[in-house]
Amino acid sequence: MLRRLTSLAAWAALLACAAAAAEAPADFDPGPHVVTFTFENDLFGDTDAQYTNGMKLSYLSPDLGALADAPGVPAWLLGAVSRINALEEIYFPDQGREFNVGFALGQMMYTPDDTQATALIRDDRPYAGWLYGALTLVSKNADIADTLEIQLGMIGPASLAEDAQKLVHDIRDLPLPRGWDNQLDNEPGGVLYFERKWRLAARDFGAGLSGDVIAHAGLALGNVYDYLAAGGELRFGWNLPRDFGTSVIRPGGDSNAPAVSSAHGVRARELGVYGFAAFGGRLVGRDIFLDGNTFADSHDVDKKIAVGDFIIGGSVVWRAAKLSYAQVFRTKEFDGQRRDRHNFGSISLSLSF
């Protein structure tokens, strides 16, 4: 596992260097590199169960003027985006697309409500972890962003979720969870995700105040998740950045790049503050963290087909930094879930350079 993580980190570093070295026309302003760290935990919801912890470190390249400038991206991924763009040119010519390449490392952790029981709790969700790397390609203009992302990783003990939770509990002098022997078995995981975001109803109220609506729709396919998703985000504030919003950890969910290169100056202002409220729904065909292992018998529960999130939060932008906090309220994900909703906090810090 250590060798795999080291190889993935080395690949990520090479990709970052290649992205920085990509050539662009002399009059093209590529904007900054963006690094984002996101931490999610139900500690902010006063619980220690269900989706209990998530961490993600992601990188997004400066804007690229053409797909050919995207280094290290598989040909099939470039081809898929090219076909999407070609179809759009038929109906919406002269879109003025720009591109970003990104990668991420992340981990997610799930436990039942009672983490002190050593026996299998059949009517609650399985213990499970997900450790993954992601490659992302963003194609965007001023009002639309398409994201195509592939996540590859491991579920089960190889995810290191048990070690991570026990380490944190030990540091914080909390009771150690005792049921990880019942977690899902090791299984390679993969997710292919496509999402589109629209910036809608942007309005300037004067004195630096503005607002907009960001809608999204997406599709996930793989042995980890299969689902259809849709939702929207309402933002209002002072010196609102021209990006595509703030997302919790999910495939394809966080793009902190400005809309287009012409918007870079908007983000470079000294200070910006805004609040947001968002909602999202998913029609779930598969969720390995509830359905259990794909290729082996394992603990599982009867999942809900329809799951919804309501999110409220705020962001502060100061020069090259953006700090966001969101509180997420999620409807029941499986039959017999004890609480009517699960809530957790999500905090993210983005640095541009």
Summary of the structure (lengths in Angstrom):
residues: 353
radius of gyration: 20.3
end to end distance: 31.2
largest distance: 64.4
contacts: 1193
relative contact order: 0.16
helix: 20%
strand: 46%
